[in-house]
């Protein structure tokens, strides 16, 4: 297993993003595209405005390196990865950048924010990236590619709909997009977790069971781009991801999970804590508080950790550690083992949530 050939693409991506990010920051500041504490104060914890649009820097670094390795080397195409897959990823990313820019500048309403992830998801499906099967924890596979409808051809590449494979892929991508979008509440949290997730998928792609060097290369390029941005976004952040970055990170992790052989269970273990947190928050907002699930507040897990006395950096590093621990276990577990790990993760999350609530109430009672 040769890891050395992946060091160069990682650092090229890292360096490009590290160079581009200050330029994007300067542009956002000049255009007054800033995240101000006065906007949605229920969710903001910074004391002064911070430039947005950070996702654009990540996309530029990731996109440029991906284009180079796709069209100027033989390391991406030629196997299961097709040109239309890469073009689809780039177009989908560009749509998220456009939608993110508009939201960061004009503070779009939630139903208008939703348009861009939907379009990006449809582009990925049109590019032929779907979930053809799911490994059953009880043995065998569940095939989802039995119903296929061809739409048109471009350059002899067929563009078609595979009903169940595409539908489940679309739902999966939306879940991943909104997981990282809702998670984006602390400096460096989403880029760091995204970096960990990309590295885990990179390592998984090089195992004998998966053996996908192309997916490994995509993952390591993405990890390098995120790491390059992280040096500017770790607390205290000098630039925020913005809507473009918070949606793009979850989206690409979702795509990587699909093209690495429908490794949905692996991605669920990587994103398990934030995903369960998002599910809990949405259920609470809709059924208990009777309000829109898209309206932010400070009741996410990471805010609860701050409430009990952890510092900003301690909270972020703690969540990095949990993500890394469950992500690493996915490299050594069978499908059934991953299912058991997901159950353990869910129980851990419930116990952690209850403990945080009890500690916070105890501190509040003592303070009063």
Secondary structure, DSSP 8 states (H G I E B T S, - for coil): ---GGGHHHHHHHHHHHHHHHHHHHHHHHHTT-EE-TTTTTTT---SS-EE--HHHHHHHHHHHHHHHHHHSSSSSSSSS--HHHHHHHHHHHHHHHHHHHHHHHH---HHHHHHHHHHHHHHHHHTT----EEE-TTSSEEE--S-EEEEEEETTEEEEEEHHHHHHHHHHHHHHHHHHHHH--STTHHHHHHHHHHHHHHHHHTSTTT--HHHHHHHHHHHHHHHHHHHHHSSS-SS--HHHHHHHHHHHHHHHHHHTTS-HHHHHHHSHHHHHHHHHHHHIIIIIS-S-TTS--S-SHHHHHHHTT--HHHHHHHHHHHHHHHHHHTTT--HHHHHHHHHHHHHHHHHHHHHHHHHHHHHHHHH-
